[in-house]
């Protein structure tokens, strides 16, 4: 079960391939920052053709995502060749902490 905004518990919806780190942990309600993180994973998958954890055992995916997001997500976007797409994904990833703190995203 994942906790949603408002405190209600709901089952995880969607693929764990694109789930945010918080959705894996289910330690806090998920919110807009988690949506940006998941969108970044989708864009990386579309632009690079795969995600670093795509063929990994399910038990390893959470830790791999945590490592991939360190350092501004450079390890995550390494397979994305288009610089404009890399810039957009970086922007999404820098928005995650702002959303989680309730700060407006511009």
Secondary structure as GFF3:
##gff-version 3
##sequence-region A 1 106
A	DSSP	beta_strand	2	3	.	.	.	ID=ss1
A	DSSP	beta_strand	9	10	.	.	.	ID=ss2
A	DSSP	alpha_helix	21	25	.	.	.	ID=ss3
A	DSSP	alpha_helix	32	48	.	.	.	ID=ss4
A	DSSP	alpha_helix	58	69	.	.	.	ID=ss5
A	DSSP	three_ten_helix	70	73	.	.	.	ID=ss6
A	DSSP	alpha_helix	74	77	.	.	.	ID=ss7
A	DSSP	alpha_helix	83	100	.	.	.	ID=ss8
###
